[in-house]
Every structure is written in C-alpha cells, then in structure tokens.
C-alpha cells in the first residue's frame, strides 16, 4: 500500500531545488500571452498561482481565482508530447565530399536535458502511456522518443476541478492518477491550510521525497484530498459512451453524418496539433543553394492536411468528409486494433481549440442516434 505524505505549499520550492540538484531541467505550467503553457521554469513562483481557465467549445480564457492555488487550472493548450515527440527533429545531414558525400546522423538527440515534468494531469499520463505503445513498443522503437522518455521525472497533479470540455471519466483516464508517475500531488486548500498530499510512484520518487521536509498525512487530510478528486469526477458535464464504439464507427463509414461534420469542419488541424496522442509526421528534405549540404527533417503533420494522403496518381482522402472520418475512426476505433487502447484520453482539447466548436462527444452521440 502506498503511503501518503504531506508537504506544505511553501515547501514546493524545496521540491524544485531538489530536482535541479538531481540534474533535471524543470518544465511546468506558467502564464504566458493569455494562456497557460508548458515551458522551462526555475521555481514554484513561476507556476500559474491564483489563475484558472474557463473552457468550452471554441472558447478559452484565463481568469483570477479567489485563492493562491498553484494548480487551479484545467489543461494547457500544449501537450507534453512536444518534449517527448518534438515538432521537428533532424534525422540526418549530408555533406558533399568531392564525388561522394558523408552522412552525419543526428537522431540520437544527445543534447536533450533530463526533464522534470511538473503538473502532469492524469489524462496526460494516459496519453504518454499511449504514445509509449506507439513509439516504444519493443518491435518498432523511435529512438528519439525512447531516449527522451527514459530521462524524464514526472510530477503528476490530481485534478481538483473539472474543465468545461473534460470527459476523462468516460475514458478511464482520470481525474486521479493511478500509476505512470514518480510522485503525484493533490493540492488542498481548506481550514487546515494550503498543502499537498503526496504519493510516490517509483524509487526515484521515494528518493526525492526523502530529501524534502514532510509529514505523514493524517486520515482526515487524505480524505479531504480524495473528496476533491471525487467531486471533480461528478462535476464533468461531458461524457462519451464507449460501449461498442469501435463497431459503431466501422459500421458507419458511409453515414450521412460525415457530410454534416464536413460542412462545419475547416480542416485546420487544430484538433490534431493540441491532441496529446496524435502522432502523424512527414519527412522533409532541404538543401542549401550550393547543393553541398542537405538535411532530412521529421516534422509534425496531420491527417487533416490536404497533402497527407497525396500519393502518386492522386489523393485518396481529398474531401473534408473523408479526412474528418479518418481522424475520428482512427482515434476511437482502428487505434484499438493497432495499439490495444483508444487514442482518446478525454482531455477535451480538441473541443476547446476547434475554431467552430466541433465536439467529439456530441459526434459520437449523433452517430449512435443515426445507427
């Protein structure tokens, strides 16, 4: 049984200092340009203290809370995948040497620091596990992802409020983290003060906590933390019925429903860019003007872009109808066949950041009605 520890909020900076002493570069949430983003931070003072976010379909805004909560927001538009599966990676470079050339491999990504992720939500933990299945499954290994993931220390934060577009309960990915972290925090602000209930999930986590002043959490303090998480689960006003969802989508490939979605979808690819599990890429070769130096880059792409399905002889997914159907069917159906899990974690980012407010939970409901 995991023991529950307690640290006071003022000791959060000691946790940061300890991580830095262990050689970690800290990445966490911070307020920047009207949103909460994940970026390099040096101390707990740079966290979004006293800020929360309001999210709904096609709507995101920050507002002040009535307290000094460190993690009183829901989700950043960023996903942690940008640090594990970066938007651009140079695969190799080539230099002309007379009538031959020399290839320099750059895929080892040796300069990447050891990251400590602060504030990883349970749904985001599930997203990282899903990308582990994609990139580090033993048979097909992406060495860049594998090398980065092996260096990461994860500080998860259990959710104590539900966002307007969250449906993690439906996807069994939250609002409490069960595993996949080094330590997990639950932030509590009540009459007893401002503190965190801490669970260690690894030997690295236990070692870190041994260096941070703490006490053993009392039963009432643990119950207070658990109640906050339980209340969060009840607050979610969105849900997705996942029963037989794979069969539903496979049976409706020719449904008129896709025409309705296509009439609204801009194929802007916002949903795939903010999604914590989407992994489509393209490869781009570039040369300088002399032709003596060339590079090959792997970059994020999206199944919504026009060129993604372009092959010799034409484009097999030229309509927005086909592209939206591909995204949703892959995410909720064929992903299960490929990786043994859904590609959706219920974070709701695709709903918040869709410019026209297309809601994947509503699209599933409509398909069920029409089926």
Protein Blocks (a to p, Z undefined) as FASTA:
>chain_A
ZZdddddfklmmmmmmmmmmnopacdddddeehiacddddfbfklpcghiacdddehiac
ddddfbfcfklcfbdfbdfklmmmcfbdcfbdcddehjbccdddfklommpccdddehia
fklmmmmmmmmmmmmnojaccfklmmmmmmpccdddddfbdcfkbckkmnopajbdfbhp
fbdcdddddfkoccdddddfbfklmmmmmmpccddddfklmmmmmmmmmmmmmmpcbdcd
fehklmmmmmmmmgcklmmmmmmmgolommmmmpmkbccdcddddddfkopaccdddddd
dfkbmklmgcehiafblbfklmmmmmmmmmmmmmmmmnopafbehlommmmmmmnlpafk
lmmmmmmmmZZ
